[in-house]
Amino acid sequence: MQLLEEKILREGKLLEGNILKVDSFLNHQIDVPFMQKAGEEFKRLFATKNINKILTIEASGIGVAAVVATYFNVPVLYAKKNAGSNMDKDVYATRVYSFTHRKINTVIVSKHLLTAEDRVLIIDDFLANGAAIRGLIDLVRQAGAKVEGIGTIIEKGFQGGGDRLRFDGYQVESLAIVEKMDAATQTIEFRH
Amino acid sequence: MQLLEEKILREGKLLEGNILKVDSFLNHQIDVPFMQKAGEEFKRLFATKNINKILTIEASGIGVAAVVATYFNVPVLYAKKNAGSNMDKDVYATRVYSFTHRKINTVIVSKHLLTAEDRVLIIDDFLANGAAIRGLIDLVRQAGAKVEGIGTIIEKGFQGGGDRLRFDGYQVESLAIVEKMDAATQTIEFRH
């Protein structure tokens, strides 16, 4: 998506440790008008799929998924990291390693909200090693539901998580794939 | 909002400890088509305000705010509870007590994303004691920005947070205000 690549080059900052900081439009502030364009694009890319639910993970996936869902006319379910006092005890749970926070989170979804009838589009802001996506796939599998596709805004292609998911047979669509990035020179190359 | 009151009566569950569980459409799964109707309603309620940014707090506010923002054509900024390794050090911070998780969270926004030019609509899923909203107001104040209004989906009127904000002069619009609820009898009364 040309518009996104330009946005990354214009607004993104590269930090040491393979961090692409895009907090002005993706994971602190959300550029909602841009995300509507992303939603249209995902709708086009997954047009042949019969999707009845979007699944994401808190926190930075939620805003993206909610806007994308307006183009599919379906609810968004988000896996929770911190179960509050009003959470069900009856949940599917899986463990996800967060590279950003350097810890393992147990993430959960309530069983009554993810069932064997669900045809799920997984949406997240970033795809790097694929740990979060793998966790969501595991939750879908536990529920006996079906993963119809995986959509992410930015994929760090050089970390291989996206290609491993494609190798496993999933339709993975990332609106921009960063092939190479270098914090020292602040340069980014995209896969085309 | 009649549609919301019906939805609460149909899908909500009352738990001990003044908990109204609405995880099927508001704070675990988000009923996005419904949230679009909520967005239209907020647009109508704040029609006279000149809003250029929506501010909310992670995690359950984000989905609501993102869909509402599609009706205002503005970005959503969400205050973060857990600063990751890629967060700015240059932030406004405030402390918010979470009744759900029974702990104090320090929440932050990056200074470069909230500035004195911003005219802010605060959006959240719930308004009870008003602790989260007060925290967001404090962040706006620190930035020298202006709160144009406060919109929430469900207000627990009997906890008084909304009325204290109205007393302080804020335009607070809640799409449903629960005046009384009783877990023993599973009954809810709304303010009209």
Contacts between the chains, C-beta under 8 A, distances in Angstrom:
chain1	res1	chain2	res2	distance
A	15	B	86	6.1
A	17	B	85	7.1
A	19	B	85	7.0
A	19	B	86	4.5
A	21	B	86	5.3
A	23	B	86	7.7
A	23	B	87	7.8
A	23	B	88	7.4
A	23	B	110	6.2
A	23	B	113	7.0
A	24	B	112	7.9
A	24	B	113	6.6
A	25	B	75	7.5
A	28	B	77	6.8
A	28	B	78	6.9
A	28	B	80	6.6
A	28	B	87	7.8
A	28	B	109	7.5
A	28	B	110	6.0
A	28	B	113	6.3
A	29	B	75	5.2
A	29	B	76	6.9
A	29	B	77	4.5
A	29	B	78	7.8
A	29	B	113	4.9
A	30	B	62	7.9
A	30	B	66	5.9
A	30	B	69	7.6
A	30	B	75	6.1
A	30	B	76	4.6
A	30	B	77	7.8
A	30	B	78	7.5
A	31	B	75	5.3
A	32	B	66	6.1
A	32	B	69	4.1
A	32	B	70	5.8
A	32	B	73	7.5
A	32	B	74	6.7
A	32	B	75	5.7
A	32	B	76	5.8
A	33	B	73	5.8
A	33	B	75	7.9
A	35	B	66	7.3
A	36	B	70	6.2
A	58	B	58	7.0
A	58	B	59	4.1
A	58	B	62	7.9
A	59	B	58	4.0
A	59	B	59	4.3
A	59	B	62	6.4
A	59	B	78	7.4
A	59	B	80	7.5
A	59	B	81	7.9
A	59	B	82	7.9
A	62	B	30	7.9
A	62	B	58	7.9
A	62	B	59	6.4
A	62	B	62	4.3
A	62	B	63	4.8
A	62	B	66	7.3
A	63	B	62	4.8
A	63	B	63	6.9
A	63	B	65	7.4
A	63	B	66	4.0
A	63	B	76	6.0
A	63	B	78	7.1
A	64	B	66	7.8
A	65	B	63	7.4
A	66	B	30	5.9
A	66	B	32	6.1
A	66	B	35	7.3
A	66	B	62	7.2
A	66	B	63	4.0
A	66	B	64	7.8
A	66	B	66	4.3
A	66	B	67	5.2
A	67	B	66	5.2
A	67	B	67	6.9
A	67	B	70	6.4
A	69	B	30	7.6
A	69	B	32	4.1
A	70	B	32	5.8
A	70	B	36	6.2
A	70	B	67	6.4
A	70	B	70	6.4
A	73	B	32	7.5
A	73	B	33	5.8
A	74	B	32	6.7
A	75	B	25	7.5
A	75	B	29	5.2
A	75	B	30	6.1
A	75	B	31	5.3
A	75	B	32	5.7
A	75	B	33	7.9
A	76	B	29	6.9
A	76	B	30	4.6
A	76	B	32	5.8
A	76	B	63	6.0
A	77	B	28	6.9
A	77	B	29	4.6
A	77	B	30	7.8
A	78	B	28	6.9
A	78	B	29	7.9
A	78	B	30	7.5
A	78	B	59	7.4
A	78	B	63	7.1
A	80	B	28	6.6
A	80	B	59	7.5
A	81	B	59	8.0
A	82	B	59	8.0
A	82	B	101	6.5
A	84	B	98	8.0
A	84	B	100	4.0
A	84	B	101	5.4
A	85	B	17	7.0
A	85	B	19	7.0
A	85	B	100	5.8
A	85	B	101	7.3
A	85	B	102	7.2
A	86	B	15	6.1
A	86	B	19	4.5
A	86	B	21	5.3
A	86	B	23	7.7
A	86	B	100	6.3
A	87	B	23	7.8
A	87	B	28	7.8
A	88	B	23	7.4
A	98	B	84	8.0
A	100	B	84	3.9
A	100	B	85	5.7
A	100	B	86	6.3
A	101	B	82	6.5
A	101	B	84	5.4
A	101	B	85	7.3
A	102	B	85	7.2
A	109	B	28	7.5
A	110	B	23	6.2
A	110	B	28	6.0
A	112	B	24	7.9
A	113	B	23	7.0
A	113	B	24	6.6
A	113	B	28	6.3
A	113	B	29	4.9
